[in-house]
Each structure stands twice: as C-alpha cells, then as structure tokens.
Amino acid sequence: MEFDDVLECVGEAMAMNFIGGKQEHWCKVPELQRLSFRRQKLIAIPNGSSKSAYVQCKTFPLNYSSYSISDFLQWNETDRQKVEATFPNVNSYSEWRFFGAISAGAISDKWGRKPAIVIFIIIKLIGGYLATFASNLILFCFGRFIMAIGTTGSGIAAYVLMQEIIDKKYRAMVGMTWTSFFSLGFALLPGIAYLIRDHRAFQFVYITPALIMLSYVFLLDESPRWLVSQGKVDKAEKILKRIAIINGRNPPQKITFDNKNNEQRQGKLVDLFRTPNIRKKTIIVSLLWFTCSLMYYGLSLNTGQLAGNIFLNTFLSAFIEIPSKLSAPTGYRTAVAIISKSGVSIAFGSTYIYSIELFPTGVRNVGLGWGSMIARISGVASPYVGGPLSNVWKPLPTTIFGLFATLSGLFTFLLPETLNRKLPETIEEGENFGK
C-alpha cells in the first residue's frame, strides 16, 4: 500500500500552491503577442506616467507567470469573488478535513477499520473527479471539500489499522515510515506541476492512484484488536493464525483472549473526557495536534512567499533531511524555513504514533480522530498566520509558531513514555496507563 500512498499524496492540499496561488499577471494584448513577456509587461502594465485612457483588463485574457496552471485562474472573476465571499481561503480545505476527522472515528469504531477505509476512498474519488472536471470555481471548491473528507477519513482508519497489527517494538519505526511517504509524495508534486500545466490533467494525475488503492483494499484483513473488542473472537483468531502462517510461524491450536476485552463496549467521544487521566492526555495531545498542524501547514502553504523558485522551494520543503546543503543557494530565510519544517515534520509523525499508543482500543480511533479534528482547526488558520500576519509585524508568524512549540514541548513532559509498552485495551487500562 505504500507506493500508492506516495502517488496519492502528490497533490490535494499542497497542490493549491500551484493551482490557486496568487501569481503575477498582466493583460494579454493581442497586438503585443509577438514580443517577449518582458516587453509585453513593460508596454501593457500602466506605470502612472501616461494621461491616456485605459481599456479595462477584462477585455482580454490574462497572461500569467511561468509557473501557473492553465485555465484555473482564468475562470470568471465574478465566480471567484462569489466563492471567496463564502470560503475566504479557497486555497485551504482544512475546514472540511475537520468533518472527515469527526466521521472517521465514529464509522471506524462502529463498523470496523476496513469498511471505513473503503467508504472514505470512494468519497475521496467522487470529490477528486468532481473537482477535476468542474466547469466553475464553486463546483471545484465543492469537489475539493468532499475530497478533503475522504482523504482524512481513509488516512485515519488506515493508520489505526496498521498500528493495531504491528508488534510494539516496530510501531515507531513503521509509523514514521508510513508518514514519510507523504513527504515523498509532496516532493514529487513540484515536478509534476512543472511538467503538467493544465489544471484538469494535473488533478487527474494525483487523484487517480486512489483507484489503485481501492482495487486491492479488499485484500486487507480487519483489525484483530477491533474484532476482539466487538466480541468477534472467532474472526480475530482466523486472521491471527493466517498472519502467523504468512510469517513462517506455527499458530497455536486455540488462541485465548482476555474476557474483559470481549465485553468492551463501544467507545464514544465523551470517554476521552470522562476520567481524569485520559482527560489530561486528551487535552495535551490536542495541543500537540494543534501546534504541529499550525506550523506544518503554515510553512508548507506559504512556500510561494519565499525567495527563489517555487518548484525548488516546495521540493526542499519536502526533502528536509538535507536542508543545509540543498537550501544554501536560495537564501537564509528559505534555509531557516526548511530547517523549521524538518523539526515540525518529525513532531507531526511522532504525534500520530503517540496518539495511537496513549488511547485504549475502544477509543483509539475516536482519539486519533479527535486529534486530527483539532489539527484541522489550526490548519484553517495556518495560511493566515504563515502569510498575512507578517504584514502586521514581520516576525509575528514565527513568534506565534515558537510560542506554541515551546508550550507543547513543556506539556509533553506530563505524558508517559510508551516505547515498547503494551497498548492499553480497555478504558480502565487506559486510565491507569501512565498514572
């Protein structure tokens, strides 16, 4: 599933850096088309020195700067204003990822991890193709928002399923490997955007791999932990025996489970706040999710404001392992931004794993969904914090990022270490864990 995760991540939220970014543009005057772009701009753009009357720019199509995606930005300007009046930040779809995070926990814990993955991949495909073939900006935004719900829901359900079948000594390694494929997809994005300038073809390329995922997701088994928590012990036993055989082990004739796990009731959101220790963990984890999302998307969605080439900046922002060497030619501000991105990416991946290990099985998906929902709140704010606030005071965005990062780091000391520890199964175990 990892290779297609790479392909699937080549777009979506970050694609708007190229599709919908604010770009340099000027009136396209038919009489000047044989001239170079530089000379067209010198002649067509008013400099204020002439007293002659000007024809409004809407008379002619617009010429956009070299990295623009064609057609998208040339939709009717009234249409764009209408959308922006309803959705102030067209470039962000975190608002609707919020709903994906809420619904993912409920569906996954009620019907299982596997059905949730299938349902949300289908939702993702519907929204993605709707946005791809949209005839106007309103329909495009609607499709993007549906895709946001599907992306978040399938991602949460798949991540929980993966962590619930991994041995405790491999959880951290596998979890960080899983999240690194997002960065790899992110790094492929600028190359694809550079080669494909038509916005429909560009979106088609990054949404279609979800079809490949849907074609083999039926080969996945349900989470044995979830099956046991629902009292479906026989199904869980069959899956565990098959896993043992595939791994070259001899499964026991009979696998026994603790009765307390079989009698576990369906977890609810209120369970995250019902008892004091789980409530404390929930509040601190919420702060971690909020901070990581605020900084990650605040830095990622504003790479177009950095000096240098947007394709190179976006690539470096993803391949953060070697920022000091690769970012030197682009300037110190870009280097600092990329190094900051390195830290927050590690923290984001760790928060995913930590959330899984802190919460018991009955509310694990609810807990991860809650954290992801909180992240969407800061994700909505991140484009504004990372960009426009610098117009108020240039160091203000980085000051806000730094304050939240420091606060989150201090509160993390109040949480227990989970490395190589057994995952809590029941609410009672979760409450006692780390007391």
C-alpha positions as CSV (number, residue, x, y, z in Angstrom):
1,M,0.0,0.0,0.0
2,E,3.0,2.3,0.5
3,F,3.8,3.0,-3.2
4,D,0.2,4.1,-3.9
5,D,0.3,6.2,-0.8
6,V,3.1,8.1,-2.4
7,L,1.1,8.7,-5.6
8,E,-2.0,9.7,-3.7
9,C,-0.1,12.3,-1.7
10,V,1.1,14.0,-4.9
11,G,-1.4,16.8,-4.6
12,E,-4.5,17.6,-2.6
13,A,-3.8,20.3,0.0
14,M,-0.3,21.2,-1.3
15,A,-1.4,21.2,-4.9
16,M,-3.1,24.6,-4.3
17,N,0.4,26.1,-4.0
18,F,0.5,25.7,-7.8
19,I,-3.2,25.6,-8.9
20,G,-4.6,28.5,-6.9
21,G,-1.6,30.6,-5.7
22,K,-1.6,34.3,-6.2
23,Q,0.6,34.9,-9.3
24,E,2.0,37.7,-11.2
25,H,-0.3,38.5,-14.2
26,W,-1.0,41.2,-16.7
27,C,-3.4,42.0,-19.6
28,K,-2.9,40.0,-22.7
29,V,-2.9,42.5,-25.6
30,P,-3.3,40.7,-28.9
31,E,-1.1,43.3,-30.7
32,L,1.8,42.5,-28.4
33,Q,1.8,38.7,-28.6
34,R,4.9,38.5,-30.8
35,L,7.0,40.3,-28.2
36,S,8.8,38.7,-25.3
37,F,7.0,38.5,-21.9
38,R,9.3,41.2,-20.5
39,R,8.5,43.7,-23.3
40,Q,4.7,42.9,-23.1
41,K,4.7,43.7,-19.4
42,L,6.6,47.0,-20.0
43,I,4.1,48.1,-22.6
44,A,0.8,46.7,-21.2
45,I,1.2,47.5,-17.5
46,P,0.3,51.1,-16.7
47,N,3.1,53.0,-15.0
48,G,1.1,56.0,-14.0
49,S,3.1,58.4,-16.2
50,S,0.6,58.5,-19.1
51,K,-2.6,60.5,-19.1
52,S,-4.2,58.3,-21.8
53,A,-7.3,56.3,-21.0
54,Y,-7.0,52.6,-20.4
55,V,-9.3,49.7,-21.5
56,Q,-10.2,47.5,-18.6
57,C,-8.2,44.3,-18.4
58,K,-11.2,42.1,-18.6
59,T,-11.5,42.9,-22.3
60,F,-8.6,40.5,-22.9
61,P,-7.5,37.2,-21.5
62,L,-4.7,37.4,-18.9
63,N,-1.1,36.3,-19.2
64,Y,0.2,34.6,-16.1
65,S,3.7,34.0,-14.8
66,S,5.6,30.9,-16.0
67,Y,4.6,28.5,-13.2
68,S,0.8,28.9,-13.4
69,I,-1.6,26.1,-14.1
70,S,-3.6,27.0,-17.2
71,D,-7.4,27.6,-17.2
72,F,-8.0,27.5,-13.5
73,L,-7.1,31.2,-12.8
74,Q,-8.9,32.3,-15.9
75,W,-12.3,31.3,-14.7
76,N,-14.8,34.2,-14.4
77,E,-13.6,36.7,-11.9
78,T,-17.1,37.2,-10.6
79,D,-17.3,33.5,-9.9
80,R,-14.1,33.7,-7.9
81,Q,-15.3,36.6,-5.8
82,K,-18.5,34.7,-5.1
83,V,-16.6,31.7,-3.8
84,E,-14.2,33.8,-1.8
85,A,-17.1,35.6,-0.1
86,T,-18.3,32.2,1.2
87,F,-14.9,30.5,1.7
88,P,-12.4,33.2,2.5
89,N,-9.4,31.0,1.8
90,V,-10.0,29.0,-1.4
91,N,-6.5,27.5,-1.1
92,S,-7.3,25.6,2.2
93,Y,-9.6,22.7,2.5
94,S,-8.8,22.0,6.2
95,E,-12.3,23.2,7.0
96,W,-13.8,20.0,5.6
97,R,-11.0,17.7,6.7
98,F,-12.4,18.7,10.1
99,F,-15.6,16.7,9.2
100,G,-13.6,13.8,7.9
101,A,-11.8,13.5,11.2
102,I,-15.0,13.5,13.2
103,S,-16.8,10.9,11.0
104,A,-13.7,8.7,10.6
105,G,-13.6,7.8,14.3
106,A,-17.3,7.1,14.5
107,I,-17.5,5.0,11.4
108,S,-14.3,3.1,12.1
109,D,-15.1,2.2,15.6
110,K,-18.7,1.2,14.8
111,W,-18.3,-0.8,11.6
112,G,-14.6,-1.5,11.6
113,R,-11.3,-0.1,10.2
114,K,-11.6,-1.8,6.8
115,P,-15.1,-0.7,5.8
116,A,-14.2,2.9,6.9
117,I,-11.1,2.8,4.5
118,V,-13.3,1.7,1.6
119,I,-16.1,4.2,2.3
120,F,-13.7,7.2,2.6
121,I,-11.6,6.2,-0.5
122,I,-14.9,6.2,-2.5
123,I,-15.8,9.6,-1.1
124,K,-12.3,10.9,-2.0
125,L,-12.6,9.7,-5.6
126,I,-16.0,11.3,-6.0
127,G,-14.7,14.6,-4.7
128,G,-11.5,14.4,-6.6
129,Y,-13.0,13.8,-10.0
130,L,-15.7,16.4,-9.4
131,A,-13.0,19.0,-8.8
132,T,-11.0,17.7,-11.8
133,F,-13.9,18.2,-14.3
134,A,-15.6,21.1,-12.6
135,S,-16.8,23.8,-15.0
136,N,-16.6,26.6,-12.5
137,L,-14.9,27.6,-9.3
138,I,-17.8,26.9,-7.0
139,L,-18.1,23.3,-8.2
140,F,-14.3,23.0,-8.0
141,C,-14.3,24.0,-4.3
142,F,-17.2,21.7,-3.5
143,G,-15.3,18.8,-5.0
144,R,-12.2,19.7,-3.1
145,F,-14.1,19.8,0.2
146,I,-15.6,16.3,-0.5
147,M,-12.1,15.1,-1.3
148,A,-10.9,16.5,2.0
149,I,-13.4,14.5,4.0
150,G,-12.4,11.3,2.1
151,T,-8.7,11.9,2.4
152,T,-8.8,12.5,6.2
153,G,-11.2,9.6,6.9
154,S,-9.3,7.0,4.9
155,G,-5.9,8.1,6.3
156,I,-7.0,7.9,9.9
157,A,-8.7,4.5,9.5
158,A,-5.7,3.1,7.6
159,Y,-3.2,4.4,10.1
160,V,-5.1,2.9,13.1
161,L,-5.4,-0.5,11.3
162,M,-1.7,-0.5,10.6
163,Q,-0.7,0.3,14.2
164,E,-3.1,-2.3,15.6
165,I,-1.5,-5.2,13.8
166,I,2.2,-4.1,14.3
167,D,4.3,-5.5,17.2
168,K,5.1,-2.9,19.8
169,K,8.8,-2.9,19.1
170,Y,8.2,-1.9,15.4
171,R,5.4,0.6,16.0
172,A,7.6,3.7,16.0
173,M,9.6,2.7,13.0
174,V,6.6,1.6,10.9
175,G,4.7,4.7,11.9
176,M,7.4,7.1,10.9
177,T,8.0,5.2,7.6
178,W,4.3,5.5,6.9
179,T,4.3,9.3,7.4
180,S,7.4,9.7,5.4
181,F,5.6,8.6,2.2
182,F,3.5,11.8,2.5
183,S,6.8,13.8,2.3
184,L,7.9,11.7,-0.7
185,G,4.6,12.5,-2.5
186,F,5.0,16.1,-1.5
187,A,8.4,16.1,-3.1
188,L,7.1,14.7,-6.4
189,L,4.4,17.3,-6.6
190,P,6.5,20.3,-7.9
191,G,8.0,18.1,-10.7
192,I,4.5,17.0,-11.8
193,A,3.2,20.6,-11.6
194,Y,6.2,21.8,-13.7
195,L,5.5,19.2,-16.4
196,I,1.7,19.4,-16.4
197,R,0.4,22.9,-16.8
198,D,-3.3,22.0,-17.4
199,H,-5.1,22.0,-14.1
200,R,-7.5,19.2,-15.1
201,A,-4.7,16.9,-16.2
202,F,-2.7,17.8,-13.1
203,Q,-5.5,16.9,-10.7
204,F,-6.3,13.8,-12.7
205,V,-2.8,12.6,-12.2
206,Y,-2.8,12.9,-8.4
207,I,-6.3,11.6,-7.7
208,T,-6.4,8.6,-10.0
209,P,-4.0,6.5,-7.9
210,A,-6.7,6.2,-5.3
211,L,-8.5,3.9,-7.8
212,I,-5.5,1.6,-7.5
213,M,-5.8,1.6,-3.7
214,L,-9.5,0.8,-4.0
215,S,-8.7,-2.2,-6.2
216,Y,-6.7,-4.0,-3.6
217,V,-8.0,-2.7,-0.3
218,F,-10.3,-5.7,-0.2
219,L,-7.3,-7.9,0.4
220,L,-6.8,-6.3,3.7
221,D,-7.9,-8.0,6.9
222,E,-9.9,-6.3,9.6
223,S,-8.1,-5.3,12.8
224,P,-8.0,-8.3,15.2
225,R,-7.9,-5.9,18.1
226,W,-11.1,-4.2,16.9
227,L,-12.8,-7.6,16.3
228,V,-11.9,-8.8,19.8
229,S,-13.2,-5.5,21.3
230,Q,-16.5,-6.2,19.5
231,G,-16.7,-9.8,20.7
232,K,-15.9,-11.3,17.3
233,V,-13.2,-13.6,18.7
234,D,-13.5,-16.4,16.0
235,K,-12.8,-13.9,13.2
236,A,-9.9,-12.4,15.0
237,E,-8.5,-15.9,15.7
238,K,-8.6,-16.8,12.0
239,I,-6.8,-13.6,11.0
240,L,-4.1,-14.1,13.6
241,K,-3.5,-17.7,12.5
242,R,-3.2,-16.6,8.9
243,I,-0.7,-13.9,9.9
244,A,1.3,-16.4,11.8
245,I,1.5,-18.8,8.8
246,I,2.5,-16.0,6.4
247,N,5.3,-15.0,8.9
248,G,6.5,-18.7,8.9
249,R,5.3,-19.4,12.4
250,N,3.2,-22.3,13.7
251,P,0.0,-20.9,15.2
252,P,-1.4,-22.4,18.3
253,Q,-4.5,-24.6,18.1
254,K,-6.5,-22.2,20.2
255,I,-5.9,-18.5,20.8
256,T,-7.4,-17.2,24.0
257,F,-8.3,-13.6,24.7
258,D,-9.0,-11.8,28.0
259,N,-12.7,-11.8,28.7
260,K,-12.5,-8.1,29.7
261,N,-11.7,-7.3,26.1
262,N,-14.6,-9.3,24.7
263,E,-17.0,-7.3,26.9
264,Q,-15.7,-3.9,25.9
265,R,-18.5,-1.5,25.0
266,Q,-18.4,0.8,22.0
267,G,-16.1,3.8,22.8
268,K,-17.5,7.4,22.4
269,L,-16.1,10.8,22.2
270,V,-17.2,11.6,25.8
271,D,-14.9,8.7,27.0
272,L,-11.9,10.9,26.2
273,F,-13.0,13.3,28.9
274,R,-14.9,11.1,31.4
275,T,-11.9,10.1,33.6
276,P,-9.1,12.4,34.8
277,N,-6.0,10.7,33.4
278,I,-7.4,10.1,29.9
279,R,-8.8,13.6,30.0
280,K,-5.4,15.0,30.8
281,K,-3.8,13.0,27.9
282,T,-6.6,14.2,25.6
283,I,-6.1,17.9,26.3
284,I,-2.3,17.7,26.0
285,V,-2.5,15.6,22.8
286,S,-5.0,18.2,21.4
287,L,-2.4,20.9,22.0
288,L,0.3,18.8,20.2
289,W,-2.0,18.2,17.2
290,F,-3.0,21.9,17.1
291,T,0.7,23.1,17.2
292,C,2.0,20.6,14.6
293,S,-0.7,21.3,12.1
294,L,-0.4,25.1,12.6
295,M,3.3,25.0,11.9
296,Y,3.4,22.3,9.2
297,Y,0.7,23.9,7.0
298,G,1.7,27.4,7.9
299,L,5.2,26.7,6.5
300,S,4.0,24.4,3.6
301,L,1.2,26.5,2.2
302,N,3.4,29.7,2.2
303,T,6.4,28.4,0.3
304,G,5.3,30.7,-2.6
305,Q,6.2,33.7,-0.4
306,L,9.8,32.6,0.0
307,A,12.6,33.9,-2.2
308,G,13.6,31.8,-5.1
309,N,11.9,29.3,-7.4
310,I,8.6,27.9,-6.0
311,F,9.3,24.5,-7.5
312,L,12.7,24.3,-5.8
313,N,11.3,25.7,-2.5
314,T,8.5,23.2,-2.5
315,F,10.9,20.3,-3.2
316,L,13.3,21.4,-0.5
317,S,10.4,21.8,1.9
318,A,9.6,18.1,1.5
319,F,13.1,16.7,1.4
320,I,14.1,18.2,4.7
321,E,16.7,15.6,5.6
322,I,19.5,17.6,4.0
323,P,18.2,21.3,4.2
324,S,21.5,23.0,5.0
325,K,23.2,21.7,1.8
326,L,20.4,22.0,-0.7
327,S,18.9,25.3,0.5
328,A,22.1,27.4,0.6
329,P,21.6,28.9,-2.8
330,T,18.1,30.0,-2.1
331,G,18.9,32.3,0.9
332,Y,19.0,32.2,4.6
333,R,15.3,32.8,5.2
334,T,14.4,29.8,3.0
335,A,17.0,27.7,4.8
336,V,15.6,28.6,8.2
337,A,12.0,27.8,7.0
338,I,13.1,24.4,5.7
339,I,15.0,23.5,8.8
340,S,11.9,24.5,10.9
341,K,9.9,22.3,8.6
342,S,12.2,19.4,9.4
343,G,11.5,19.7,13.1
344,V,7.7,20.0,12.8
345,S,7.5,17.1,10.4
346,I,9.2,14.8,12.9
347,A,7.0,16.1,15.6
348,F,3.9,15.6,13.5
349,G,4.8,12.0,12.7
350,S,5.6,11.3,16.3
351,T,2.2,12.8,17.4
352,Y,0.4,10.3,15.1
353,I,2.2,7.4,16.8
354,Y,1.9,8.8,20.3
355,S,-1.9,9.2,19.9
356,I,-2.3,5.6,18.9
357,E,-0.3,4.3,21.9
358,L,-1.8,6.5,24.5
359,F,-5.5,5.7,23.9
360,P,-7.1,2.3,24.6
361,T,-8.6,0.2,21.8
362,G,-12.2,1.1,22.4
363,V,-11.5,4.8,21.8
364,R,-8.2,4.7,19.8
365,N,-9.8,5.7,16.5
366,V,-12.0,8.3,18.3
367,G,-8.9,9.7,20.0
368,L,-7.0,9.9,16.7
369,G,-10.0,11.4,15.0
370,W,-10.3,14.0,17.8
371,G,-6.7,14.9,17.4
372,S,-7.0,15.2,13.7
373,M,-10.1,17.3,14.1
374,I,-8.2,19.7,16.3
375,A,-5.4,19.8,13.7
376,R,-7.9,20.9,11.1
377,I,-8.9,23.9,13.2
378,S,-5.3,25.1,13.2
379,G,-5.0,24.0,9.6
380,V,-7.7,26.5,8.7
381,A,-5.8,29.3,10.5
382,S,-2.3,28.3,9.3
383,P,-2.4,30.1,5.8
384,Y,-3.3,33.3,7.6
385,V,-0.8,33.0,10.4
386,G,2.0,32.0,8.0
387,G,1.3,34.8,5.5
388,P,-0.9,37.9,6.1
389,L,0.2,38.3,9.8
390,S,3.7,39.1,8.6
391,N,2.2,42.3,7.1
392,V,1.3,43.4,10.6
393,W,4.8,42.6,12.0
394,K,7.3,40.6,10.0
395,P,8.4,38.3,12.9
396,L,4.8,37.7,14.2
397,P,4.2,34.3,12.4
398,T,7.5,32.8,13.6
399,T,6.8,34.2,17.1
400,I,3.4,32.5,17.2
401,F,4.9,29.3,16.0
402,G,7.7,29.4,18.5
403,L,5.3,30.1,21.5
404,F,3.1,27.2,20.6
405,A,6.0,24.9,20.0
406,T,7.6,25.8,23.4
407,L,4.3,25.4,25.2
408,S,3.6,22.0,23.6
409,G,7.1,20.7,24.4
410,L,6.7,21.6,28.1
411,F,3.4,19.9,28.4
412,T,4.7,16.8,26.7
413,F,6.7,16.0,29.9
414,L,3.4,15.4,31.7
415,L,2.7,12.4,29.4
416,P,4.0,8.8,29.9
417,E,6.7,7.1,27.8
418,T,5.1,4.5,25.5
419,L,8.2,3.0,23.8
420,N,7.9,-0.8,23.7
421,R,4.9,-0.7,26.1
422,K,1.8,-2.8,25.6
423,L,-1.1,-0.9,24.1
424,P,-4.0,-0.4,26.6
425,E,-7.1,-2.4,25.6
426,T,-9.9,-1.2,27.9
427,I,-10.9,2.2,29.2
428,E,-9.7,1.1,32.7
429,E,-6.3,0.2,31.4
430,G,-6.1,3.5,29.5
431,E,-6.9,5.4,32.7
432,N,-4.3,3.5,34.7
433,F,-1.6,3.8,31.9
434,G,1.0,6.4,33.0
435,K,-0.5,7.3,36.3
